[in-house]
Amino acid sequence: GTKEQITLAFDAMKSCNQLSSSELDRRCAKREFNIKVRQQQHSSESESESVELKFPIVEYNVGQVVKHKSKLWRGVIVGWNIEEDKKEDDRLTSLTTKQYSLTQLNINKEEGDGFSVGSNTDTQQDTLLLKYTVLVDHIDLKDSQNNRFESDEGSLLGNSLTVESQEDLSPVDDPFLQRIHNHLIKEYFTKFDARGHFVLNDILSYVYPLDRFSHSKYGDANDTDTTIGEAISNVESISSTDLEKSRLAICNGVREIGRRLLLPLSESNQQQNENDEASLLVSSLISSVQSMLMENNTSSPNQLDSAISSLAKLYMLHVKINSLTWFRNANLPQKEHIQFSLGQVVKHKLYGFRGVVAAWDAKPRMDVSNWDGLQGVENPNEKPFYHIYPDVNDCIEAFGGPRSFRYVCQDNLELSSSNENPLELKLDVDPEEWKWDGEKGNYIASAEMKFMYAEDLGEDETTLIATVRNLRKILTECLLEIRDGDNPDLFTMDDLFCQLQFGANNVEDAVVIQDLIKELWKESSNVDLRSRIDNGIADLLDGKHESALDTFSTIVTSDPLYGEAWNKKATVHYMMGEKDDSIKAAKEALKIDHRNFQALAGIGLIEMDSFHYDKAESAFRKCLAINPWLSTVSSRLSVCVSKKEKGSE
């Protein structure tokens, strides 16, 4: 209605406050022109007799997902414009951080840019071109398998936007291919709607008011599209039942976990000295747990936001506790070989630059035998290496320019003798994590960093270690209860998958849910096996495939029902080129949990690599039915579909 349009106009103008008056005039003119084009189209569709058209029929709508017929990428339409055939000047303008393609037909004629709105032009329809500005899926963009984006009339702009003709595009009706992934999505749309399109922000809704998915158009009770209507009914049905129940269960469950964790933390806090470094870490953990308890789940106007926020807090705390325990357990046995402590200012013996020790590895994470500066070091691959934040001025003198990071062998370092002032670092260092101590001439690392690297935390260190281990134990118990569905006070895996499939509105929310699901799969009541799987993952990330495979094989021998160990074993086999063994391991993971989307994605990738596009498509569709937000999988599915279509021609 009129009130809604006024609101949209007001919001649009607020977002345009950095634009010149001429740019604002262009936006208003474009809106008027778009209304004129759509009204002509609607009139022609409703008239029983043929109506002479001044403009081309605009088949697609802003927010709709399309696919390029020859280049095969997918994208979402962020704008459309009509221009004279003789003109090729597709100009882009910035609308705060948003970009829209300008039409040459909606600008004042006196500016020489085209037709003014309402002008009586004799230009015929066949002299006009309809162009769409499309935001391209970033995975499709990178995929060169089908020689996408080879030069033709379509121009790729800024590696994200492209201007294309209507005849080169086709609609994407496959629900598994409609979630487009691009970092600019949030600049144009508020969310992805499960009905198969993106929801326009206020600016786009104002500029394209009669496009189907505009605020003022979409959801109209007169919409007679049966397929869309059925989809709306299904989604709303899910939203009103399972979604609300799962959201409430998640909020209540996270609060219950927070209550369990707060008790041992409070007891530990009472026992510790306020000024002790250990107390600082306990206080930080208490703050994280209290934020879980403070999440309001009953009166929130948007329970989805509250549920996602609760899950994010639980996930971050879990990762933090896990990191604290795993790093400390891994680093403690190596501490006797480490010469320099976190925060100490050291100097490179050969190049002369100073730097602060930010972290260390007992052995380098890559082969360093051929690195410069290590010729005089015996067996450098067996020596400790340090992560150093170097002084900017020292690096300019040593290397001719600043450096933000150096990876240095222990044999090439010595303590810096004079450090009256803090170093000038190119990297922005968190002052709360790295405080300068002028008296000692070094930096003070955070209590969290000291805990992970097994450094002295004062007289309450023993109590702190016991507290962190207790928190890890409680978290493990809670996560296992969630995974096994054993506790009615907590939420279940079904609740998480319900949110993942039907509740998440954007990829950021989906990542929170799917990452917590992955952590649940990694959990085990056997502390030793749980630690081993982290060790195996670390070896896998470092490229130590043989060691990782040995670790995962040992785990599944000890516990054949450890699904994540089977899944990681499948990953290692694939990395080593052992495709048959990889598929076997992935199928074992699926026997344990048929919703393991990682295992399905892996099977699909192997079948795709083997040119078995039917089998790959089947695996990818099963995967996306469980987790529809996996961008790499949807892109690979798109390739398989295109390959099959091409083969059938």
N, C-alpha and C positions, 0 to 999 in steps of 0.2 A: 504494500500500500504506500500512500504518500509519506506517511510517517517513517516507514522503513527506509524509503529512498533518501529522505532528509538525513536520517541517521548515517546511512552509508556515505552520503556526500560529506558529512561532517568528519567522519572517521578518515575518509580519503584525504580530505584537505589537511587534517592533522598530520598524516604521514607524509604529506607533500611540503612540509614547512621549510624544507631546504631548497625547494625549486623556485626558479624565477617565475614572475607572473606570466611570461609568455609560455612557459612549460605547463603551467596550470591551465592556461587557455587551451593548449593542445589537448590536454587530458579531457577537458569538458567537451571540446569539439569532437574528439574521438568517440566519446560516449554517445553524443547526439547522432553521429554518423552510424555507429553500430546499431543503435535503435532503429534508424531508418532502414538499414539493410535487413535486419531481422523482421521488421514489420512487413516489408515487401514480401519476404519469404513466407511469413505466416499467412498473409493475404492470399498469395498464390496457392497455398496448400488448402485453404478453406473455400476458395472460389470454385464453383462447378465448371465455369468456362475458363479457358486459358487466359492468363494475364501477361501482358508484355513486361518482361523483367529488365530493369536497368542495370542490375548487379548480378554477379554469379551467385548461385545457391551455396550457402555456407553449410557444408555437411557435418562438420565436426565442431565440438564445443570446447571452450577453455576448461581444463580439468580432465579432459578425455584422454585416454591412453591409446596411442597409435603406433603403427609399425611401418618403417620404410620398406617399400616393395622390393627394391633392388639391393639396398645396403643392409637391410635386415635388422637394423637396430630398432629398439623400442624407445618411446619417449612420451612425455605428457605435454599437451598443448598449453602454452602460457599466453598466447595471443594470436589474432589473425588480422589481416589487413588486405585491402583491395587497391591495386595500383594499375596505372596505365601500362600496357604492354611495352611501349617504347622506352619506359623508364626502368632502370636497373639499380637505382640508388636506394637500397634497403638500409635505412639508417636506424641505429639503436640509440635510445636515450636512457639515461639513468633516472630512476624514480626512487629517491633515497638509495637503498641498496638493491632495488628491483630493476629489471630491464624489461622493456616492452618494445615490440617492433612497431614503428610509426607507419601509418598509411599515408600515401600521398593524396588521399581523397578527402581527408577530414580536416585539412588545414586551410586557413584563409587563402583564397586564390591570389590576393594581392602579394602574398609572400612568395608566389611562384612555386608552391609545393603541391598543387593539385586542385581539386574541386572543393569549394566551400559547401557547408551543409545547406541543403535546400536550393542549390543552384540549378538552373534549368539547362543541364548539359545535354548535348545531342550525341554524346559518346555512346556507342553501342556496347552491349554486353560482351561481344566477342573481342573487343579491344581492351578488355580489362582482365587482370590476373588476380586470382585469390591466392594469398600466401599465408602460411601458418608459421609462427615461431614456436619451436619445439625444444623442450628441455630433455636432453638425451640421457638414458640410463648409463651410469658411469662404467659399469662392467661391460655392457655392450660396446661402449666407446673404446675401451681398451682392447677388446677382442678383435684380432686381425685375421681370424681364421677364415672369414668370408670376404676378405679384402674390403672391409667396410670403410666408408668415407673416402673412397677414391674420387679424384677430381671430377666434378660435373657442376651443374648449375646450382645445386644446393651448397651453401657455404656454412662451414662449421665456425661458430663464433665463440672464442674463449674456451674451447674444449668442453662446452656445455650446451650452448644454444645453437640452433641451426634454423635457417629459413627455408621452407620447402613448399612446393606446389601441392595442391589438393590431390591431383591425379597420381602423385608418387606415394601417397599414404593410404593405409587401410586400417580399420578399427581393430583393436585388440579386445576380443570378447572372451578369451580364455582367462578365467579368474586366477589361474596360477601364474599368469604373465603380466598382471596389471599393476603390481606394486613396483613402481619405478624408483630406483635409488640414485640420488644425486644430492650433493651437499647443498645445492641451492633450492631444494624442494621447499624448505621453510620460508624462503623469500617470497614465494608465490601462493602457497597453500597452507591451510591450518592443520590438515590431517588427511589421511587416506580413509575413504569411506568404503566399508565392506561391500557396498553395492557396486563397486567397480570403477570408481573415479576419485579424483582428488577434490577436496573442498576448497573453493576459492577464498582467498583472504578478502578483506573489505575493499581494498583498492581494486582488485580484479573484478569483484562483484559490481562495483560502481561503474567501471569502464565498460564491462560487458553485461549489462543488466538483464538482457533477454536471452543470454546463453543458458543452456539447459541447467547447468549446475551452479548458476548464480544464486545468491541468497534469496533474491526476490522471485526467482523462477523455480528453483529446485524444490521438490516436495509439494508442489502444487497439487491440490486434490483432484484437479482435472487431468493429471497426467494419465494417459490411457495405455502406456506401454505395459503390456501384460508381464513380460519377462522381468522388467525392472520392478514392477509392482509386487511380484512374487518374491523377488530378492529382498525388497524392503520388508515385507511381512516376515520372512524368515529371520532376517537380522534382528528386527525389533522383538521377535518372539524370544530369540536367544538372549537378547539384552535384558529383557524383563524377568527372566527366570534364572538360568544358570549363571549368567554374568554377575548379577547383583549378589547372589549367594556366594559366589567365589570371591568377589571383592571384599565382602564383609568377613568371610572366613580368613582371608589373607591378612586384613588389618588386625583382626583379633588375634590371629596366630602369631604375628610378629610381636605384638604387645606381650603375649604370654612368654615368648622366648626372651624378650627384654627383661621381664620380671624374674625369670630364672637366673639370668646373667647378673642382675644388679646385686643380688644378695652377697655372693662371694666378693664382688668388687667393693661393696660397702665395707665388708669386714676387713678386707685388705687395706683399704684407705684409712681405717681407724687405727691400724697397727703401725702405720708408717710415719716417719718424720716428714713434716710439711716441706722442708727445704731439701729433702733427699731427691736425687734425680729419678729414683724409682717411682716416687709419688707423682711425678709429672706425667709419667706414662699411664699410671693408674687413673689419674684425673682425666686424661684424654680418652681412655676407654670408657670411663663412667659417662662422659659427655656423649659419646657415640650411642651408648645403651639408652640413656635418658631421651635422646632424640627419637628412638624407636618407640618409647612409651608415650611421648607427647603427640604422636601422630593421631589426629582426630579422625576417627573412622565412622562415627555415627551421624554427625551433623554436617559433614563435609558436603558442599554443594556439588562436588564432583568426586564420587567415590572411586572412580578409576584413577584419578590423579593421586588420591590418598593411598590406594593399593600399590600403585607403581612406586610411589615414594617410599612406602614401607619396605617393599622388596629391595629397593636400591640400598636402603640403610642396612638391611640384614646382609645383603651381598657384600657391601663394602666392609662391614665389621668382620664377616667371615673371612674375606680375603686378607684383611689386616692381621687377624689372629693367626691364620694359616701361615702368612709370610713371616711373622715374628717367630713362630716355632720352627718352621722349616729352615729358615736362614740361620737361626742360632744353632740348631742341631748340625747343619752342614758346616758351619764356620768354626764351631768350637774346637773340633779335633785339629784344625789347621792353624789355630791361633799361635802356637809355639814357633811357627815358621815366619810369622809376620813381624816385620821390623818397625813399621810406622803405624801410628794410630789415626783414626778418623779426626779430621780437623787440623792435624799438624801441617805446618808449612814446610815444604821440602823444596830442594833445588836439584835440577838435572845436572849431573856431573859433566856431560858432554856439551849440551846446548845452553846451559846457564840460566834457563828460565826457572822462576819460582812458581809454586802452585800449592793448592790445598788438597789434601787427601780426602776424597769424597766416598770412596769404596775400594774394595780390593778383591781379587780372585786368587785362590791358592795356586792356580795354574792359568795361563792365558786361554781365552775362549776360542782362539783360532791359531793356526800355524803361523808363528812369528819368526821362524828360522831365517827368513830372508829379509827381515826388516832392517832398515838403516839404523845404525847406532848399536846393533847387537852383535857385531862381528867379534867383539872381544869377550862376549858373555858365553860361558860354557853351558850347553843344554838350556837355552832360554825357554823352551817349551815346558820345562819342569820347574820354572821359577815363578814366584808370586808376581803379579802385575797389579798396578794401581790405577784407579780412575782419578785423574787429576784435573782440577779446574785451574788453568794457568793464569798468571798475571798478564794483562793485555800489553803493557809497555815492554815487558820482558820478551813477549812473543814477537812484537814488532821488530825488536832488535835482533832476535835470533832467527826469525823466519821471514821478516819483511812485511808481516801483517798479523792481525790479532787471531787467536785461536780460542775456541770455546771449550775444548776438551782435548786431553792427551791421555794415551794409554801407555804406561811406562813400566819397564821391568825394575824390580826392586834393586838389582845390582847397579842401576844407573841413577839411583836417587841417594841424597843425603839430606840431613836436616839443614834448614836455612838458619844461619847464625843470628841475623838481625832482622827482626820483624816488629818495628815500632808502630806501624800503621797497617790497617787491613789492605789486602791486595785489591787491585782494580780488575774485576772479573768481567769477561764479556757475557757470561751466562748470568741471568738474573737468579740470584741465590735467595731462597726463602729465609728472611732474617730470623724467623721463629725456629727454623731447622738448623741454621748455621749462624751462631752468634759469635761476634769477635770479642776475644778476651785480650785487652791491651796489656795486662800485666804479664800474662804467659806468652803473648805473641803468637797465639794460634786461634783457631775457630773452635767453638764448642758444638759438637754434633748433638742432635736431638736425642732424647732418651730412647726413642723408638729405634733410631739408627744404631745406637750403642748396644741395645738389646740384640738386634739382629747380628751384629758383628762381634758378639760375645765380649764386649768391653765392660770395664768396671762401672757399676751403677750404684755404688755406695753400700752402706751397711744393711739396707733393706733389699738387697739384690735377691737373696734366697727366697724371701717371701714373695717378691714379684714373679720370679720364675714359677713358683708353685701356683700362683694366681693365674698366670697366663695358661699354664697347662690345664688347670681346672676349667677355665673358660673354653679351651679347645675341646675338652671332654664333654662339657654341657652342650656346646654347639653341635658336636658330632651326634650326640644322642637325639637332639631335636631334629636335625636334618634326616637322620635315619627314620625317625618316627614319621616325618613328612613323606619320605619316599615310600615307606611301607604302609602308610595310612593307619598307623596304630593308635593315634591319639586324637580324639574328637575335639580337643582344645586347640589343635593346630590345623592348618590347611593341608591339602593333599596335592599330589602330582596332577590329579584331574583339575583342580582349581587353577594350577599354573598353566596347563595346556589350554584350558578354556579361555584364560586371559590372552595367551599367546595367539590363539587362532581367531578369536572374536573381539577381544577387548582392546588390544594395542592399536593405537591410532597412527603411530609413526614408528620408524625403525629404531629410534632411540629408546622408546618404551619397550619395544620387542627385545632389544639387546639385553636390557635389565632382566627380563623374564628368562630368556634362553640361557644367559650366563649362569643364573642361579640353578636352572635345571641341570646344566653341565656339572656344577659343583655337587649337586645331589647325587648324580651318577658316580662321581669320583669317591664319595664317602664309603667308608668301611668300618665295621666294628673292630677289625684287626688293625691296631695302631701301626704295627710293623709294615703290613701290606700297604696301608694308606701312605706311609712315608716313602715306601719303595716306588709307588706309582708317580709321586712327585719327582723322585730321582730319575725315573725313566723318562718323564716328560722333559726334564732339564737336559738330559742327554740327547733326546730327539731334537730339541731346539738348537742345541750346539752342533748338530750334524753327526753325532756319535751313534750311528744307526745300529751297529752290531751290539754295542753295550745296551742300548735301549731295548732292542729285540730280546736280548737275554733276560733283561729285567722283567718285561711284560710276560714272557714265556714262563718264567719262574712263578710269577703272581698267579696266572691262570691255572698252573699246575697245583698250586696251593689252594686256590679258591676258584673252581670252575664257574662259579656263579657271579664272579666279579665282572660285570658287563663292560665297565669303562676300560678295564685292562684288555679285554678282547678288542674293543674299539681302537685303542692305541696300538695294539699289536697289528691290527689291520692297516693302520696308517704307516707304521714302519715297513711292513711288507711292501706296500705300494711305493714308498720312497726308495726301496731297494730293487724295484722292478719285478717283484714277485707277485704278480696280479692274482693268480689262482689262490695262493695262500692268503692274500689280502681279502678276497671275497669270502673265503671260508671263515676267517676270523670275524668279519663283519656280520656274517649270518649267525655266528654264535652270540654276538652282542644283541642281535635282534631277537633271538630266542629268549633272552633274559628280559628285554623290554622292547616290544614291537614298535614303540614310539621313538626309538633312538634315531633321530633324524640325521645325526652325523654318520652313522653306519650306512643309512640309505643313500646319502649324498656320495659317500665313498664308492659304493657299488655302482651308482649311476656314472660316476666319473670313469671308472675302469671300463664299463661297457661302452661308454662314449669313445674312450681312447682306442677301443678295439673295433670301432665303427659299427657296433651293434646298437643302432639308434632306437629300435623298438624297445629293447630291454632297458636302455639308458633312460628313455622317456618314461617308462613305467616306474623305474626307481625314483626319478626326479619328481614325478607327480605324487607318489606316495610320501616322499619327503616333504614337499610343499603343502600337502594336505595336513601334515602335522605341524610344520613351522613355515608359514607362508612368507616369512620375511627374509629368507636367505637369498641375498642378491646374486651370489655366484651361481646358485642352483637354478634360479629362474632364468638367468642369462644362458646357462647351458641347456636348459629345457628349450628355450627359444631357438637355439642353434639346432637341436635335434629335430624339432618340428619343421624348421626350414629345410633341413637336409632331407627329411622324409618327403616333404612336398616337392622338392626339386627332383628327387628320385622317381616320383610317380608321374612326372610330366612326360 
